[in-house]
């Protein structure tokens, strides 16, 4: 669950990080408030939300297991070795 939340958080933060890098490349101070106006932050937040939505759709469609597959939970086999969970 934490991995999913961190992945979506990374997608949301990406436009802000790209903008900060662009400011640095333009030799402007990325920590200066005048470079982070309300319109800029609104557009970056909108871009982040769009990236999160696209990633959620992408991962729900192409991620996970195949439909109809059966999950076999982790178990101990007859030799006493731990067999991790898998799908078949």
Buried (B, 14 or more C-beta within 10 A) or exposed (E): EEEEEEBBEBBBEBBBEEBBEEBEEEEEEBEEEEBBEEEEEEEBEEBBEEBBEEBBEEEEEEEEEEEEEEEEEEEEEEEEEEEEEEEE
